Amino acid sequence: MKLLIVADDLSGAADCAVGFAAAGHRAVVTLDAANAADCATADVVAVDTDTRRHASADAARHTVAAYVALHATGRKLYKKIDSTLRGNWAIEVAALQPLAGLAIVAPAFPATGRTLVGGRVFVNGVPLEDTDTWRLENDGRRADVAAMLADAGLAAASLDAEALRGDPETLAARIASITASGAQAVVVDTQTEEALHVLAQATIDSDGAWFWVGSGGLAREIASLSRRDSAAETSGEHHPGAPILTLVGTLSAVGDKQCAMLREHGGVNERVVPPAMLREGPRHGDWLTWQAQIGALLSHGEDLLLRIGRDDAFDPAEGARLSQALAELVEPHVTKTGGLIATGGETARALLSVAGIGALQLVDEVEAGVAIARPLGEARSHRPGIVTKAGAFGTDRALYAAWLRLRSTDDRAAATR
């Protein structure tokens, strides 16, 4: 299968594409659509446009540019959106629609507790509007998928895939009828992996002008239907015995539990980085002291967990700025590591950027939505195993499981080849 995934953040690009790696496809993630050489031999290409916090017009322009740069004949389009509807997703879909046709919209990711009922997202059974995730950035707005598309200028029809579970032919006929009616998008209610699987079956071999819009949930079901005979590589690469550095830039109750398990069960050394220092960067009086302490711990082979703290001045809009500063704080010592784990797309992108890593080859999943990868480029002298994870989901053991994967003998052995 040939597929182009356009995502608005790095962890999303990885968690959407990693299912295809597990299904035997060569899947890569690039931080720049201009890096066509990195993508030439890949079956599945995921590009991070880094537009989640951009102004809407800029987000639309960058999204279209990525599609134009990497779309090729026979390569289907999957517009990856956040399962909790963050960012400029509706504007980006509207920008792609004249080029790619009907938008088949199904953001549900049941494996992580995200479902779509009546065109509205629920998180573990709770309406999205009632969650901290939504209130942090969208308080007062209604999380209605069709309404958000309408605000972006698209007329959307609705379908209930739950009512058609086990009947992909009828679902395909309904979608074809909607396409013929002139609708620009169709919002598909899905509460289970089975319903997403039926949607994948109904569309994967369909011709015509349309594209998928979803999170990692629908992508996983499409991947399961496109499995290749060749097995995916299952080993990451990092330097044997070298320490693992984990950066957590997302503040959430989910992240707190994941950090606690990594700290308690993995014995990982945890440091909470003051946001005040990150705001000032190298101008702050404690910056060099922190850098020296980080370097000393890593030089002694200690695995390290760095988290961004929270204070009274915290503003959700400063997330990208703080993540970039956190990456710059560790930049002098990145090459001492054998593995890198990053929670939050902005944190992951900032970390890879300071490490000079522009593209990844995806290897496997640690769990749903948690991707393990390695840097592209055989000439690189530093090739750590890399795990990326979206900030607000995953089981309590997600970070610990990622750490175990990078610590495993099998994963280390790849670096000696």
C-alpha positions as CSV (number, residue, x, y, z in Angstrom):
1,M,0.0,0.0,0.0
2,K,1.2,3.5,-0.8
3,L,0.0,6.2,1.6
4,L,0.7,9.8,2.5
5,I,-0.1,10.9,6.0
6,V,-0.2,14.6,6.7
7,A,-0.2,15.3,10.4
8,D,0.0,18.6,12.4
9,D,2.4,17.3,15.1
10,L,5.2,14.8,15.3
11,S,3.8,12.3,17.8
12,G,0.6,12.2,15.8
13,A,2.5,11.5,12.6
14,A,4.3,8.6,14.2
15,D,1.4,7.0,16.0
16,C,-0.7,7.1,12.8
17,A,2.0,5.5,10.7
18,V,3.5,3.0,13.1
19,G,0.7,0.4,12.5
20,F,1.9,0.2,8.9
21,A,5.4,-0.6,10.0
22,A,4.0,-3.3,12.3
23,A,2.2,-4.7,9.2
24,G,5.4,-5.1,7.2
25,H,5.5,-1.8,5.3
26,R,8.5,0.6,5.2
27,A,7.1,3.6,7.1
28,V,9.0,6.8,7.6
29,V,8.2,10.1,9.4
30,T,9.8,13.4,8.1
31,L,9.9,16.7,9.8
32,D,10.0,18.5,6.5
33,A,8.1,17.9,3.3
34,A,11.1,19.1,1.3
35,N,13.0,15.9,2.4
36,A,11.7,13.9,-0.5
37,A,14.8,11.8,-0.6
38,D,14.0,10.4,2.8
39,C,10.7,9.2,1.5
40,A,11.5,7.9,-1.9
41,T,11.6,4.2,-1.0
42,A,8.9,4.2,1.7
43,D,5.5,2.6,1.3
44,V,4.0,5.0,3.9
45,V,5.2,8.5,4.4
46,A,4.0,10.6,7.3
47,V,4.9,14.3,7.3
48,D,4.7,16.6,10.3
49,T,3.6,20.1,9.2
50,D,4.0,21.4,12.8
51,T,0.8,23.5,12.4
52,R,-1.2,22.7,15.5
53,R,-0.5,26.2,17.0
54,H,-0.2,28.1,13.8
55,A,-2.6,30.8,12.6
56,S,-5.4,29.1,10.6
57,A,-4.3,30.6,7.2
58,D,-0.7,29.5,7.8
59,A,-1.8,26.0,8.8
60,A,-3.9,25.6,5.7
61,R,-1.0,26.8,3.4
62,H,1.6,24.5,5.0
63,T,-0.8,21.5,4.9
64,V,-1.5,22.0,1.2
65,A,2.2,22.5,0.5
66,A,3.0,19.2,2.2
67,Y,0.4,17.4,0.2
68,V,1.6,18.9,-3.1
69,A,5.2,18.1,-2.3
70,L,4.7,14.4,-1.3
71,H,1.6,13.3,-3.0
72,A,2.2,10.9,-5.9
73,T,0.0,8.9,-8.3
74,G,-1.4,5.8,-6.5
75,R,-0.6,7.2,-3.0
76,K,-3.8,7.6,-1.0
77,L,-4.1,10.6,1.4
78,Y,-4.7,10.2,5.2
79,K,-5.1,13.6,7.0
80,K,-4.2,12.8,10.6
81,I,-6.1,14.9,13.1
82,D,-6.0,14.9,16.9
83,S,-8.5,12.5,18.5
84,T,-9.5,15.3,20.9
85,L,-9.9,17.8,18.0
86,R,-7.0,20.2,19.0
87,G,-5.4,22.5,16.5
88,N,-6.5,23.7,13.0
89,W,-7.8,20.3,11.8
90,A,-11.0,21.5,10.2
91,I,-9.3,24.4,8.4
92,E,-6.6,22.0,7.1
93,V,-9.2,19.5,6.0
94,A,-11.1,22.2,4.2
95,A,-7.9,23.3,2.4
96,L,-7.3,19.7,1.2
97,Q,-10.8,19.0,0.1
98,P,-10.8,20.7,-3.3
99,L,-7.6,18.8,-4.1
100,A,-8.5,15.4,-2.7
101,G,-12.3,15.1,-2.8
102,L,-14.7,13.9,-0.2
103,A,-13.3,13.9,3.4
104,I,-14.2,10.7,5.3
105,V,-14.0,11.9,8.9
106,A,-13.6,9.4,11.7
107,P,-11.4,10.7,14.6
108,A,-12.3,7.9,17.0
109,F,-9.5,5.9,18.7
110,P,-11.3,3.3,20.8
111,A,-8.0,1.7,22.0
112,T,-7.2,5.0,23.8
113,G,-10.8,5.7,25.0
114,R,-11.8,8.1,22.2
115,T,-15.1,7.4,20.5
116,L,-17.5,9.4,18.2
117,V,-21.2,9.4,19.0
118,G,-23.7,11.7,17.2
119,G,-20.8,13.6,15.7
120,R,-19.4,14.4,19.2
121,V,-16.1,13.0,20.7
122,F,-16.2,11.2,24.0
123,V,-13.2,10.4,26.1
124,N,-13.6,7.2,28.2
125,G,-17.4,7.9,28.0
126,V,-17.1,11.5,29.1
127,P,-18.1,14.3,26.6
128,L,-14.9,15.9,25.3
129,E,-16.2,19.3,26.4
130,D,-16.2,18.1,30.0
131,T,-12.5,17.0,30.0
132,D,-9.5,19.0,31.2
133,T,-7.9,18.4,27.8
134,W,-10.6,20.4,26.0
135,R,-11.1,23.1,28.7
136,L,-7.4,23.8,28.7
137,E,-7.5,25.3,25.2
138,N,-11.2,25.4,24.1
139,D,-13.3,26.2,27.1
140,G,-16.8,27.3,26.1
141,R,-16.7,25.8,22.6
142,R,-18.7,22.7,21.6
143,A,-16.8,19.7,20.3
144,D,-19.1,18.9,17.4
145,V,-17.2,17.6,14.4
146,A,-19.8,18.6,11.7
147,A,-20.2,22.1,13.2
148,M,-16.4,22.6,13.2
149,L,-16.3,21.5,9.6
150,A,-19.2,23.9,8.7
151,D,-17.3,26.7,10.4
152,A,-14.4,25.9,8.1
153,G,-16.7,26.1,5.0
154,L,-17.5,22.4,4.4
155,A,-20.9,20.9,4.1
156,A,-20.9,17.6,6.0
157,A,-23.2,14.6,6.0
158,S,-23.4,12.0,8.8
159,L,-23.1,8.2,8.9
160,D,-23.4,5.7,11.7
161,A,-20.9,3.0,11.1
162,E,-22.0,1.3,14.4
163,A,-25.3,0.5,12.7
164,L,-23.5,-1.1,9.8
165,R,-21.0,-3.2,11.7
166,G,-20.2,-6.3,9.7
167,D,-21.6,-4.8,6.5
168,P,-18.9,-2.9,4.7
169,E,-20.7,-3.2,1.3
170,T,-23.7,-1.2,2.5
171,L,-21.4,1.3,4.1
172,A,-19.4,1.7,0.9
173,A,-22.7,2.2,-1.0
174,R,-23.8,4.9,1.5
175,I,-20.5,6.7,1.1
176,A,-20.7,6.6,-2.7
177,S,-24.2,8.0,-2.5
178,I,-23.0,10.9,-0.3
179,T,-20.2,11.5,-2.7
180,A,-22.6,11.7,-5.6
181,S,-24.8,14.1,-3.7
182,G,-22.1,16.7,-3.7
183,A,-21.3,16.7,0.0
184,Q,-17.8,17.7,0.8
185,A,-17.3,15.6,4.0
186,V,-19.0,12.8,5.8
187,V,-18.7,12.4,9.6
188,V,-18.7,8.7,10.6
189,D,-19.8,7.7,14.1
190,T,-17.5,4.9,15.4
191,Q,-17.4,3.7,19.0
192,T,-15.5,0.4,18.5
193,E,-12.5,-0.9,16.7
194,E,-14.9,-3.2,14.9
195,A,-16.8,-0.3,13.4
196,L,-13.5,1.4,12.4
197,H,-12.5,-1.9,10.7
198,V,-15.7,-2.0,8.7
199,L,-15.1,1.6,7.6
200,A,-11.6,0.6,6.5
201,Q,-12.9,-2.4,4.6
202,A,-15.6,-0.2,2.9
203,T,-13.1,2.3,1.7
204,I,-9.6,0.8,1.2
205,D,-10.2,-0.5,-2.3
206,S,-12.6,2.2,-3.4
207,D,-11.7,4.4,-6.3
208,G,-12.8,8.0,-6.7
209,A,-12.0,11.3,-5.2
210,W,-11.9,11.0,-1.4
211,F,-9.5,10.9,1.5
212,W,-9.4,9.7,5.0
213,V,-9.5,12.0,8.0
214,G,-8.8,10.4,11.4
215,S,-6.5,9.7,14.3
216,G,-4.4,6.6,14.8
217,G,-7.5,4.5,15.3
218,L,-8.7,4.3,11.7
219,A,-5.1,4.2,10.5
220,R,-4.5,1.0,12.5
221,E,-7.5,-0.7,10.9
222,I,-6.4,0.3,7.4
223,A,-2.9,-1.1,8.2
224,S,-4.4,-4.4,9.4
225,L,-6.0,-4.8,6.0
226,S,-2.8,-4.0,4.0
227,R,-0.4,-6.4,5.8
228,R,2.6,-7.6,3.8
229,D,4.1,-11.0,3.9
230,S,7.5,-9.5,4.9
231,A,7.8,-9.0,8.6
232,A,8.4,-5.5,10.0
233,E,11.7,-4.9,11.7
234,T,11.2,-5.0,15.4
235,S,14.4,-3.7,16.8
236,G,15.3,-0.1,17.5
237,E,18.8,1.1,17.5
238,H,20.8,2.7,20.3
239,H,24.2,2.4,21.9
240,P,24.5,-0.6,24.2
241,G,24.7,0.4,27.9
242,A,24.1,4.1,27.2
243,P,21.5,5.9,29.2
244,I,17.9,6.7,28.2
245,L,16.7,10.3,28.3
246,T,13.0,10.9,28.7
247,L,11.5,14.4,28.1
248,V,7.9,15.1,29.2
249,G,6.5,18.4,28.0
250,T,2.8,17.7,28.5
251,L,1.1,18.5,31.8
252,S,-1.8,16.1,32.4
253,A,-3.0,13.6,35.0
254,V,-2.3,10.8,32.5
255,G,1.3,12.0,32.2
256,D,1.7,12.3,36.0
257,K,0.7,8.6,36.4
258,Q,3.0,7.5,33.6
259,C,6.0,9.4,35.1
260,A,5.3,7.9,38.5
261,M,5.4,4.4,37.2
262,L,8.6,5.0,35.2
263,R,10.2,6.6,38.3
264,E,9.1,3.9,40.7
265,H,9.4,0.7,38.7
266,G,12.3,1.7,36.4
267,G,14.3,3.5,39.1
268,V,14.8,6.4,36.7
269,N,16.2,9.6,38.1
270,E,13.5,12.3,37.8
271,R,14.0,16.1,37.7
272,V,11.2,18.7,37.4
273,V,12.5,21.6,35.4
274,P,11.2,25.0,36.6
275,P,9.2,26.8,33.8
276,A,10.6,30.1,34.9
277,M,14.1,29.0,33.9
278,L,12.8,27.7,30.6
279,R,11.1,31.0,29.8
280,E,14.4,32.8,30.2
281,G,16.6,30.1,28.7
282,P,20.4,30.6,28.8
283,R,19.9,34.0,30.4
284,H,18.6,32.4,33.6
285,G,21.2,32.2,36.3
286,D,20.5,28.5,36.9
287,W,20.7,27.4,33.2
288,L,24.4,26.3,33.2
289,T,24.0,24.6,36.5
290,W,21.1,22.5,35.2
291,Q,23.0,21.7,32.1
292,A,26.0,20.5,34.1
293,Q,23.9,18.3,36.3
294,I,22.2,16.7,33.4
295,G,25.5,16.1,31.7
296,A,27.0,14.5,34.9
297,L,24.0,12.2,35.3
298,L,24.1,11.0,31.7
299,S,27.9,10.7,31.8
300,H,27.6,8.3,34.7
301,G,25.1,6.2,32.8
302,E,22.0,7.2,34.7
303,D,18.7,7.1,33.0
304,L,17.0,10.5,33.3
305,L,13.4,11.8,33.3
306,L,13.0,15.5,32.8
307,R,9.5,17.1,33.2
308,I,8.4,20.6,32.7
309,G,7.0,22.0,36.0
310,R,4.0,24.2,36.5
311,D,3.7,27.6,38.2
312,D,1.2,30.4,38.6
313,A,2.3,32.0,35.4
314,F,1.7,28.9,33.3
315,D,-0.2,29.5,30.0
316,P,-1.2,26.5,27.7
317,A,-0.1,28.7,24.7
318,E,3.5,28.6,25.8
319,G,3.8,24.9,25.5
320,A,5.9,25.0,22.3
321,R,8.2,27.6,23.7
322,L,8.8,25.6,26.9
323,S,9.4,22.4,24.9
324,Q,11.9,24.1,22.7
325,A,13.8,25.4,25.7
326,L,13.8,22.0,27.4
327,A,15.3,20.5,24.2
328,E,17.9,23.2,24.1
329,L,18.7,22.5,27.8
330,V,19.7,18.9,27.0
331,E,21.2,19.6,23.5
332,P,24.9,19.5,24.6
333,H,24.4,16.0,26.1
334,V,22.1,14.2,23.6
335,T,24.9,12.2,22.0
336,K,25.6,10.6,25.4
337,T,22.3,8.8,25.2
338,G,21.3,5.4,23.8
339,G,17.6,6.0,23.8
340,L,15.3,9.0,23.6
341,I,11.7,9.1,24.8
342,A,9.5,12.2,24.2
343,T,6.0,12.8,25.3
344,G,4.1,15.5,23.4
345,G,4.5,16.3,19.7
346,E,6.1,19.7,20.3
347,T,8.6,18.1,22.7
348,A,9.4,15.3,20.3
349,R,10.0,17.7,17.4
350,A,12.1,20.0,19.5
351,L,14.2,17.2,20.8
352,L,14.8,15.7,17.3
353,S,15.6,19.1,15.9
354,V,18.4,19.8,18.4
355,A,19.7,16.3,17.8
356,G,19.9,17.0,14.1
357,I,17.4,14.2,13.3
358,G,15.2,15.1,10.4
359,A,13.5,11.8,9.6
360,L,12.6,8.5,11.3
361,Q,12.1,5.0,10.2
362,L,9.3,3.5,12.3
363,V,9.9,0.1,13.8
364,D,7.0,-1.0,16.0
365,E,4.5,0.0,18.6
366,V,5.1,-0.2,22.4
367,E,1.3,0.1,22.8
368,A,-1.5,1.8,20.9
369,G,-0.2,5.3,20.0
370,V,3.3,4.8,21.3
371,A,5.8,4.5,18.4
372,I,9.3,3.2,18.5
373,A,11.7,4.3,15.7
374,R,15.3,5.0,14.7
375,P,16.9,7.9,12.8
376,L,17.2,7.6,9.1
377,G,20.7,7.9,7.7
378,E,23.2,5.1,7.8
379,A,26.1,7.6,8.1
380,R,24.9,8.9,11.5
381,S,27.3,8.1,14.3
382,H,24.6,8.6,16.9
383,R,21.6,6.4,16.3
384,P,19.5,6.2,19.5
385,G,16.3,4.3,19.8
386,I,13.5,6.8,19.8
387,V,10.0,6.6,21.3
388,T,7.3,9.2,20.7
389,K,4.0,9.4,22.5
390,A,1.1,11.9,22.4
391,G,0.8,13.6,25.8
392,A,-2.7,13.0,26.9
393,F,-3.2,9.3,26.3
394,G,-1.7,5.9,26.9
395,T,-1.9,3.5,29.8
396,D,-0.3,4.2,33.1
397,R,2.6,2.0,32.1
398,A,3.2,3.6,28.7
399,L,6.5,5.3,29.6
400,Y,7.7,2.4,31.6
401,A,7.0,0.0,28.8
402,A,8.8,2.3,26.3
403,W,11.8,2.4,28.7
404,L,11.8,-1.4,28.9
405,R,11.8,-1.7,25.1
406,L,14.8,0.6,24.8
407,R,16.5,-1.3,27.6
408,S,16.0,-4.7,26.1
409,T,18.9,-6.9,24.9
410,D,17.3,-7.4,21.5
411,D,17.0,-3.7,20.9
412,R,20.6,-3.0,21.9
413,A,21.9,-5.7,19.7
414,A,20.9,-3.8,16.5
415,A,23.4,-1.1,17.2
416,T,26.3,-3.6,16.9
417,R,25.5,-4.7,13.4
